[in-house]
Amino acid sequence: MNAATTPLELFLRYDHGSGALGGYFDALAEGRARASRCATCGRTWFPPHPRCPDDGGDCVELDLAGDGIVVSETRTRTRLPFTEVDADVTFVLVEMTDADNAAFGRLEGFAGDDATGAAVRLAPPAGPLGHPAQALVFCPVEEA
């Protein structure tokens, strides 16, 4: 029996709908924080949820200021999904003002060694994205 192989190249392209998160992704592209608040318990979630993860109550959408404090960071060299370029990236976990959870995103424009404790604000992404979720970009808040 012959063990020869045939190289195949597969390519798939399609338009993926964003469904109930369409408003959230549109807001991220503009540097705005679209969140949701549970009508039952009053907890606020960013990113938004259609139903409360705690009690299952219906949530209503609202906008937050988009600022917060970095509680954790990871720096690495990687290629973001659906992109072609390896880059140095800082991922952060941000305790958002007026939200009851933390948000995961990228940090851009930070010059220090440790971003933990830094005040940040959601910003419009610079350049093309591989996926709309990659628009969750934070920048340092400039001190007055």
VEXKE-573065 format. One record per atom (N, C-alpha, C): x, z, y. Coordinates in pm, whole numbers, padded with zeros to 5 digits, always signed. Example, Ala and Ser with C-alpha at 12.3 -4.5 7.8 and 13.67 -1.06 7.14 Angstrom:
BEGIN
+01319+00780-00569+01230+00780-00450+01320+00780-00330+01285+00708-00225+01367+00714-00106+01290+00787+00003
//
This chain:
BEGIN
+00084+00000-00119+00000+00000+00000+00089+00000+00125+00055-00080+00224+00133-00094+00346+00095+00016+00444+00194+00085+00502+00170+00194+00597+00186+00148+00741+00172+00021+00765+00188-00034+00901+00077+00018+00992+00107+00029+01120+00008+00072+01218-00010-00036+01323-00121-00032+01387-00151-00125+01495-00173-00044+01622-00091-00064+01726-00112+00011+01850-00239-00038+01920-00318+00057+01963-00441+00027+02037-00438+00103+02169-00487+00040+02274-00500+00107+02402-00648+00112+02435-00698+00233+02460-00840+00252+02491-00854+00292+02637-00956+00242+02702-00983+00273+02841-01132+00296+02855-01168+00405+02920-01309+00437+02940-01329+00474+03086-01423+00410+03149-01456+00442+03288-01607+00448+03300-01656+00555+03363-01799+00568+03384-01823+00657+03505-01942+00650+03560-01981+00736+03671-02049+00859+03614-01990+00974+03641-02041+01101+03590-02119+01171+03702-02244+01197+03681-02326+01263+03781-02287+01409+03797-02305+01464+03915-02271+01605+03939-02393+01695+03930-02510+01639+03910-02630+01718+03884-02656+01824+03989-02689+01944+03942-02724+02054+04031-02607+02098+04118-02484+02060+04082-02367+02099+04160-02330+01996+04266-02412+01893+04285-02382+01790+04384-02360+01845+04524-02445+01935+04569-02430+01995+04701-02303+02077+04714-02265+02145+04607-02142+02225+04604-02020+02133+04620-02013+02024+04542-01900+01933+04551-01895+01861+04685-02010+01825+04740-02014+01763+04873-01959+01859+04978-01998+01986+04969-01949+02086+05064-01799+02106+05050-01747+02114+04926-01603+02129+04907-01526+02016+04973-01575+01894+04960-01507+01779+05019-01496+01792+05171-01585+01871+05232-01583+01895+05377-01516+02027+05412-01467+02102+05311-01404+02232+05335-01504+02343+05358-01627+02326+05308-01730+02430+05324-01755+02499+05190-01797+02625+05197-01824+02705+05079-01974+02715+05053-02023+02640+04957-02164+02643+04917-02176+02742+04802-02259+02843+04817-02273+02951+04719-02419+02967+04680-02448+03070+04602-02587+03101+04567-02605+03251+04564-02728+03293+04592-02762+03436+04591-02881+03455+04496-02869+03557+04411-02976+03587+04316-03094+03649+04391-03212+03592+04369-03333+03643+04435-03375+03778+04377-03327+03813+04258-03364+03939+04194-03271+04054+04232-03139+04035+04210-03044+04145+04233-02968+04134+04365-02971+04016+04430-02905+03999+04558-02756+03967+04550-02701+03955+04429-02558+03921+04416-02536+03776+04459-02418+03752+04519-02383+03620+04569-02268+03564+04487-02280+03436+04449-02184+03371+04360-02123+03247+04425-01991+03239+04420-01919+03119+04461-01814+03089+04356-01823+02973+04294-01918+02864+04307-02061+02907+04273-02159+02828+04316-02298+02865+04296-02343+02855+04150-02447+02930+04119-02511+02927+03988-02660+02900+04008-02722+02820+03922-02867+02801+03934-02944+02927+03893-02884+03006+03801-02945+03132+03756-02836+03239+03759-02875+03362+03788-02781+03473+03798-02716+03501+03661-02583+03508+03654-02517+03539+03529-02543+03682+03482-02584+03771+03573-02608+03911+03536-02748+03934+03481-02851+03885+03554-02988+03919+03513-03077+03798+03487-03022+03677+03502-03099+03556+03474-03196+03516+03583-03194+03587+03697-03285+03555+03806-03253+03422+03872-03353+03363+03936-03332+03238+04011-03240+03264+04129-03157+03165+04159-03066+03175+04272-03104+03073+04379-03082+03110+04504-03103+03019+04616-02966+02988+04677-02948+02865+04724-02819+02825+04780-02804+02869+04925-02680+02896+04965-02647+02933+05102-02502+02896+05127-02462+02894+05253-02324+02867+05290-02255+02998+05324-02130+03011+05280-02045+03123+05317-01945+03078+05423-01878+03173+05483-01777+03140+05585-01660+03064+05523-01631+03087+05395-01523+03015+05328-01389+03083+05333-01386+03210+05375-01259+03280+05381-01251+03388+05274-01129+03437+05252-01110+03540+05152-00965+03585+05148-00934+03666+05046-00801+03723+05027-00751+03683+04889-00626+03636+04882-00564+03601+04754-00539+03730+04675-00592+03735+04553-00569+03852+04467-00470+03823+04356-00444+03695+04330-00348+03658+04226-00304+03514+04248-00182+03482+04206-00133+03346+04219-00048+03308+04099-00043+03179+04073+00044+03121+03971+00103+02995+04030+00236+02983+04022+00303+02863+04071+00361+02788+03952+00341+02657+03952+00387+02575+03840+00407+02431+03884+00473+02356+03802+00484+02211+03822+00395+02149+03717+00299+02067+03762+00202+02012+03669+00144+01883+03723+00070+01818+03641-00009+01701+03680-00155+01743+03669-00228+01739+03782-00368+01774+03778-00444+01672+03693-00548+01715+03622-00624+01621+03539-00671+01499+03618-00665+01384+03556-00710+01256+03611-00626+01210+03729-00501+01259+03737-00408+01213+03840-00282+01161+03772-00194+01100+03849-00075+01036+03791+00057+01099+03833+00056+01199+03921+00179+01250+03979+00201+01397+03942+00321+01428+03892+00359+01567+03872+00393+01627+04008+00350+01751+04032+00374+01815+04162+00385+01966+04144+00449+02032+04240+00451+02177+04244+00317+02222+04299+00249+02309+04225+00114+02351+04262+00106+02503+04257+00038+02561+04354+00009+02704+04353-00140+02721+04331-00175+02783+04220-00314+02815+04190-00338+02960+04233-00454+02985+04290-00485+03121+04338-00624+03164+04293-00638+03294+04281-00768+03357+04261-00798+03427+04392-00911+03392+04454-00943+03440+04588-01071+03524+04585-01061+03645+04636-01179+03729+04655-01246+03682+04783-01358+03612+04765-01426+03550+04878-01505+03653+04958-01498+03643+05091-01580+03728+05178-01727+03694+05153-01809+03796+05137-01954+03783+05116-01993+03726+04980-01901+03724+04883-01934+03684+04746-01899+03800+04653-01969+03808+04541-01946+03917+04446-01854+03878+04331-01788+03764+04344-01693+03720+04244-01574+03656+04313-01471+03626+04235-01353+03560+04289-01360+03411+04252-01292+03328+04331-01291+03184+04309-01150+03138+04276-01138+03042+04185-01011+02985+04144-00992+02852+04216-00876+02833+04277-00849+02707+04345-00701+02687+04366-00667+02589+04448-00528+02562+04483-00499+02613+04622-00374+02654+04644-00328+02697+04776-00233+02592+04830-00258+02548+04952-00170+02451+05017-00126+02505+05153-00005+02473+05192+00043+02509+05325+00091+02652+05338+00119+02720+05228+00169+02858+05234+00320+02854+05221+00392+02914+05317+00538+02905+05319+00606+03027+05259+00534+03134+05231+00596+03256+05182+00627+03255+05034+00689+03365+04988+00725+03378+04846+00610+03429+04761+00524+03511+04817+00414+03571+04741+00288+03567+04825+00188+03495+04778+00064+03479+04854-00035+03594+04830-00007+03682+04735-00099+03792+04707-00123+03874+04834-00249+03892+04869-00286+03965+04989-00302+03878+05112-00268+03751+05101-00278+03660+05217-00422+03625+05247-00455+03617+05374-00587+03570+05417-00588+03418+05411-00691+03362+05348-00702+03217+05332-00842+03171+05368-00853+03041+05387-00982+02979+05418-00991+02847+05342-01110+02817+05295-01136+02690+05229-01110+02577+05328-01047+02469+05280-01013+02357+05367-01047+02226+05297-01073+02121+05373-01094+01991+05310-00967+01948+05238-00979+01886+05123-00859+01844+05050-00790+01729+05123-00657+01723+05106-00579+01614+05163-00548+01516+05051-00586+01393+05068-00554+01291+04970-00659+01277+04861-00636+01179+04774-00733+01150+04668-00735+01260+04562-00849+01273+04495-00868+01374+04391-00896+01306+04258-00854+01370+04150-00886+01320+04019-01025+01360+03975-01073+01474+04025-01205+01527+03991-01256+01605+04112-01386+01606+04139-01439+01678+04255-01405+01827+04257-01387+01889+04141-01353+02032+04138-01216+02059+04199-01130+01957+04205-00997+01973+04264-01003+01985+04416-01121+01972+04475-01137+01988+04620-01142+02135+04660-01137+02227+04564-01139+02370+04595-00996+02409+04637-00968+02388+04766-00835+02406+04823-00843+02510+04934-00750+02605+04928-00740+02708+05030-00613+02687+05111-00619+02721+05240-00502+02720+05329-00492+02855+05396-00371+02896+05434-00355+03024+05502-00432+03026+05634-00484+03142+05669-00550+03160+05798-00441+03182+05901-00441+03102+06005-00342+03117+06111-00372+03241+06191-00270+03320+06213-00289+03444+06290-00286+03413+06438-00372+03482+06513-00384+03456+06657-00274+03524+06733
//
